[in-house]
Amino acid sequence: MILLNPGPVNLSERVRAALLRPDICHREPEFFTLQNEIRRGLLQVYDLDGDAWASVLLTGSGTAAVEAMIATLAPSDSTLMVIENGVYGERLTAIARAYGLAPLAVTHEWSRPIDLAAVESKIASNDGLSHIAVVHHETTTGRLNQLDRLAGLCKAHGLELLIDAVSSFGAEAIDFEAWPVAACAATANKCLHSIPGTAFVIVRRQALRDTKASRRSVYLDLRAYCEAQDEDGTPFTQSIQSYYALGEALDEFFEQGGWRQRHAHYHALAEQVREGLFEFGVAPLLPAEASSVVLRAYHLPAEMDYAGLHDQLKARGFVIYAGQGALSRRIFRISTMGDIGAADMHRFLAAMGQIL
Ligand SMILES: *Cc1c(COP(=O)(O)O)cnc(C)c1O
């Protein structure tokens, strides 16, 4: 079965085989060796210096990392702005509210780009902002939010960014130097091609030291994880098998050439799909230049409902992904993450051709 949903992804055989390594205890040195290798590897993805940055590992899906980031770093005495242009931006607001915060949301329709003028005027008219939470790749529509100019605005106003990079980390450019990033949340099972189970936050160490947030969570407190992991420890049991798989997936990632190579690979597959579907009259929701290389959304072909398309494709060995909310009747989504290649996309397009 070829998975064209945005994670979990098809695994390579070497990552799958890593799941069968020996049973170990999470309080023994062999576990900490593995944990340290993974933490170093995750920083290496974007060439980050371990004195300035920490990667903090959690057991959970991507949302656990996003929630830990907000719970730990959204300050108690200042306001968090949240940018919403899809399901995941709206989830950032929901998380902040669940912790009793009153975030200032800048809302957009789901298929719209970030309205920088609206963001700027809200910054100007609200004292006491300190952070902006934003989704990098909004998986709802496949839009890659352009964070360069938002980062410029943040810098001009002394604000820091909390980024949901769950579906972009490892395949899209993230400028940790130029952008005022306090933290960036991501997961093992999307662009890094491992299994679900380990999520992580890349956090600026200074931001963790400086945070004025009160302790809001016992399980999702990044400070506790970071302190323990820096000292060869872990506050709670981690998913050992998920660590094995992520360690192997990172080795494979670097052997294949790192994030730029992964970006190029995804780009080639995404364009192959876009061009192939165009031949059948299936149009993308967004222009290619506004889209990520990770996932693209397409209008459902006329007179075809999603369930029918999904089931016929599944019978031929391909899992596609529905739209969310009101988009569920209008679009379908194709992600090209995972251990898949041009030949798989070729067969997928042939199957689409038969169905249409
Ligand atoms: C996948 C995803 C998440 C996390 O979803 P989980 O189901 O918790 O893994 C968060 N944000 C974005 C943008 C995503 O694509």
The ligand as a Gaussian input file, in Angstrom:
#p B3LYP/6-31G(d) Opt

LIG

0 1
 C        0.493000      16.319000      11.115000
 C        0.492000      17.693000      11.659000
 C        0.428000      17.944000      13.041000
 C        0.342000      16.860000      14.081000
 O       -0.639000      15.916000      13.908000
 P       -0.575000      14.551000      14.753000
 O       -1.801000      13.832000      14.337000
 O       -0.538000      14.918000      16.181000
 O        0.695000      13.883000      14.341000
 C        0.535000      19.247000      13.477000
 N        0.680000      20.270000      12.613000
 C        0.755000      20.073000      11.288000
 C        0.950000      21.254000      10.386000
 C        0.655000      18.779000      10.766000
 O        0.721000      18.578000       9.438000

